[in-house]
Amino acid sequence: NGSYNQAIPWEISDQHLGQKFKESGIRQGWWDTCTPIILAVSGGSDSMALLWFFRSFWPGKVIVAHLEHGIRDHTSLRDAAFVKEVCHSGNITFEVSHVSVPDEKYRGESIEEAGRRIRYSFLESIMEKYHASRVATAHTSDDVAETVFMNLARGTGPFGLAGIPEIRGNYIRPLISFYREELREILRARGISWCEDETNEDVSYLRNRVRIEVLPFLAERINSRMKEHLVALASQMNYVKEREIGTARNLIDWFNKDL
């Protein structure tokens, strides 16, 4: 009948969020897929929101994949147990891998790089096991802003300013238009808990330092909407990137027709 819980603001109501999520799925090309989608769920707020969105609004089958990376000893085991229990109570297929990232790190590879490599290898294996069509990760607009700034600080061309794409091969980012605090507000309004990863507060990691120290400093001293402007820049550069890629493809097709 179109009604919604008056205690929850319209902006985070099921009706509004369901429509926004469906629009994202249609735009990214996965909404009508008949094969399972793998959800990368760490137990943090972003990934718990990802699980809530899919379970609430998408009618297809989801598989939750969790990598216990062995970096935080008992707390990483706690997170794995938390996600497992959530999946068990919701009758959701759960896959976990226990790996010691520090032990599996290649020579010259950072912990962050090793973790990313191992994580994506694990997700690929789960996608193959279940003949899934997509893997959904819980990247947010905060991740986009941080990536654009980090690329800019390191030195980059236009494509580096595009940040994190909505789609990369079989990987989709359905929540990339949300900020982390928006997702937490959605979870709080519904009494959904999540795990806090204490390594997210460790500023020896570059991304954490940018998130905790650099961007707040710039927001306070230069522009309070610093993150929003970085996200807008990424959106504009993504448009330019797609135009250039499309032009290149058209030229290749044109040359091939003349051969």
Secondary structure, 3 states (H helix, E strand, C coil): CCCCCCCCCHHHCHHHHHHHHHHHHHHHCCCCCCCCEEEECCCCHHHHHHHHHHHHHCCCCEEEEEEECCCCCHHHHHHHHHHHHHHHHCCCEEEEEECCHHHHCCCCCCHHHHHHHHHHHHHHHHHHHCCCCEEECCCCHHHHHHHHHHHHHHCCCHHHHHCCCCEECCEECCCCCCCHHHHHHHHHHCCCCCCCCHHHHCCCCHHHHHHHHHHHHHHHHCCCCHHHHHHHHHHHHHHHHHHHHHHHHHHHHHHHHHC
